[in-house]
Amino acid sequence: MILSTREMLKKAQKDGYAVPAFNIHNLETLQVVVETAHEMRSPVIIAGTPSTITDYAGPDYIKAMAEVAAGKYDIPIAIHLDHFEDVNEIKKDIDIGFRSCMIDASKHEFEENIAIVKEVVDYAHKFDTTVEAELGKLGGREDDLVVDEKDTMYTNPDDAAEFVERTGVDSLAVAIGTAHGLYKGEAKLDFERLKEIRNKVSIPLVLHGASDVPDELVKKAISLGICKVNVATDLKIPFSSAVKEFFEVHPEESDPRKYMTPGKEAMKKIVKHKIEVCGSANRY
């Protein structure tokens, strides 16, 4: 059964760990994520951006594959709409059966962000679907979402408290210094800001842009209240690198089952490591 993220994030918040949300793109990457999570007895969130779910794979395919995984493995599994900006697309995917979504209206002004998020919350909660929103702006690139460094904006703790109160959102992605994609320079996270947000906001907090962030910084963020960690770029690079290396040795090969396998094996190592960093292993 496909779950919402409500109970898994509340449990993570109570017990001091984070649930990993892994961005997948196809059957192979979904298999790696759920099989590794099952081996490690970790709850897991299967995430996809609009360019994956809407444009590439199709929401019905993703849902069907996730349902097979949920029926096969006895761990909590959720499928999550990541960084969706189109309210109508979110509603359509909720109707299909997605029970976790992120409406990203962070590029809008504060009041408009609230209005857009509240519309999604009002619709989603009719179906026991959890809603994540973002306040502040992360720099970098996530698929088709690009935010220039000059437009990056940290989350204001007082604004966060008002935002949560007025929208009724279930979880909040905060901007404390992470970035989508790979960093330019050294990662520096504003932990004092995170502490203040945690003191003013009771709902689960989410860390986006966790790829390429040193493990010790992610662990500290979790200790200060982060209970969902998004991982995307750190998965794509080893998968694609392993496939490229395979073709360097076997340029004549044409069987996807053979060249996809080393990619899956390389990605599995990262999924396992990220679960360990999140502290979510052996929680179920």
N, C-alpha and C positions, 0 to 999 in steps of 0.2 A: 504493500500500500504506500502510495506517495503521501508524505507528511508535509505539513507546514513546518516552518522552523521555530514556531512558538515555544514548544516544550524543550526542544534540544538546546535552544539558546538560553532559556531560563535556567536549565540544569547547569549549563556551562558557566553561567554568571554566578550561580550559587556555589559551585564547586571549584571555581578559580582556574578554569582552562578555557580554550577557545575551540570552536568548531571550524575546521578548514572548509573553505568554499573553493573548489577547483574548477576553473574554466575549461570546459571540454568543447570539442568541435565535431566529433564523429563517433562511430561505434567503438573504434579502437581506444580512443582516449577515455571514453566513458567506462569501458571495461577495466582499464588500468586503475582508475580512481575507485570504483566500487569494489573490485576484487582486493585491492590493497587495504582499503578501509575495513573490509570484512576480516581479512587476515589479522589486522591489528585491533579489531573490536572497537573501531572508532565510528562515531556518528559522522555523516558526511553530507555536504551540500554540493550538488552538481549544478554548476552555474554556466550560463551562456549569455553572451551579448546579443544585441539585435542582429549584428552581421552574421552570427552563427545560427541563432534560433529562427529568425525571420527570413534571412536572405540565403543561407547556405543549407542547413540541414532540414529545417521545417519543424515547427513546434509539435506537430502530431508524431513525427518520427522520434524526437527527443523524449516525449512523454512515453511513447510505447517502449522504447529501450529502457527507460528508467523504471517503468512498471515491471518489466522482466527482472531487472536487478533487485527491485524491492521484494518481489515474490521469491527470489532465489536466496537472498541473504537476510539474516535476522538482525540487522542493525538499522538504526534510523537513517532513512535516505530522503532527501528533499531535492526537488528541482527548482531552480531559482532564475528568474529573469534579471540579468545583471545590467545595470546602466541603461535601462529603457527610458526613453524620453517621450514616446508617443503613448498618450493615455489610452487611446482606442485600441492600440495593439496590445497593451497590457490587459485590458478588459477581455479581448478576444482570447488571449492565452489563459486567463483565469477560467473562462468558459470551457476551454479545452480540458483543463484539469491541473494547471500549475497552481501550487499552493504557497508560493513564496515569490515575491517580486521586489525589485528596486525601481522606484520612480526617481529618476535623476533630473530634478529641476533646478540644480545648483547654479546653473548659468543665469537664472532669472533673479530679479531683485527679491528681497526677503518676503514681501507680501505676496507676490505672485508665486513664489516657491511654495508658500503655505497653501495658497488656494489650489494649486495643481496637486500637491500631495494629499490634501484633504479629500479631493474628488476621488482619488485612487483608493484611499483608506475607506471611505464610505462604501465604495463598490466592493472592494476586496473582502472586507469583514463579513459581508453577507455569505461568503463562501468559505469562511475560516481560513482565508489566505492572509499571510503576514506581509507587511509592507515595510520596506527599508527606504530611507531617504538620505540625502546628503546635504549637509550644511557646511559651506566653505567650498573651496575648489582645489582639487589636486592637480598639480602640473603633470605633464607627460602625455603619453598616448596609450589608449586602450582600444584596439581595433580602429573604428572610425571616429572615436571620441578623442579630440586633441585639445589640450589646454596649454597655451604658451606659458612659460615660466613667469612672465610679467603679470599674468592674469591669476596666478595662484593666490588663494586667500585662506588664511587659517580660520578655524571655527571659533566664534566668540561664545564663551560659556553662557553668558546671560541670554544671548540670542537662542542658544541651543535649548535652554529651559523653556523659553516662550514657544519656540517652534514645536517642541514635543507636546506641550500642553494644548496648543491650538490645533494641531493636526491629528493627534491620536495615533501617530505612527508607532510601529512596533519595535523598530531598531533604527539606530542613527549612525551613518558613516561620518566620521569626523576627519577633518584635515589638520594634522599635527606635524606635517613635514615629510610624509611619504609622497611618492610620485608613481604614476603609472609607467610601465615599461622599465627600462634600465636607468639607473641614476647617472647624472653628470656630477662627478665629485663624490664626496662622502655624505652618507645619510646622517641627518641630524634631526631627531624627533623632539618635539616640545612636550616633555613629560609633565611639566608643571601645568600646562594648559589642559592636558588630559586629566590630571587629578582634579582640576577645578570643574571640568565638564562632568566628570564622574560624580562629584559632590552635588551637582545641581540637577542631574538627569538620572532617573532610575531605570530606564529601559536599557536593553543590551546595546553596547557600542561596537562599531565595526571598523576594522582597519583595512582600507583599500591600499593598493600599491605596495603590497608586502614583498613582492618579488625583489630580489637583489638587496633587501634590507638585512644587515647582520643578525644572526639568530639571537644574540643576547639582547638586542634592541626590541625584537619582536616579543621575546619572553618578558621583558620588563613591561612592555605595553599591556600584555595579557595580565600581568600581576597588578596593574593599575586599573583594570576594568574592561579591557577589550575582550570580547567573547565570540567574535567571528573574524576570521582572517582570510582575505581573498588572495588567491594565487593564480596567476595566468602566465606571465612571461617566463617564469622559471620552469614551466612545464614545456612550453613550445620549443625552447632552444635545445635542450638535450634530445628531444624527440627528433627534431629535424636534423640535428647534427649526426645522430646515429644512423639515420636513413642515408644521409649524404656519404658517410663513411662506408656504409654497405655497398653503395654503388661504385665507390672508388675501387673496391676489391672485386665486385661482381657487376661490371658495366653492362653485361649481356642479359642480366636478370630482368624478368618482366612480371613475375608473380607477386602480387601485393601481399600475399600471406608471408612471403619470405622477407621482403624489404620493410614491411611494417613491424615485424616482430622485434628487431633490434631497437626500433623507436619506442615500442611499448616497454621494453626492458629498461631502457635508459630513463624513461619517464617514471617508471615505477619506483626507482631509487629516490627520486625527488619527492614523490607523493609520500613515501614512507618517512623520509626525513622531515617533511613539513608537518606530518601528523605528530611526530615526536616533539617538534618545536612547539606545536600548539598544546601539547599535553593531553590530547584527546584519546590516546590509545588506552584500551582496556577500561573504557567507561561504560560499556554495555556488554 
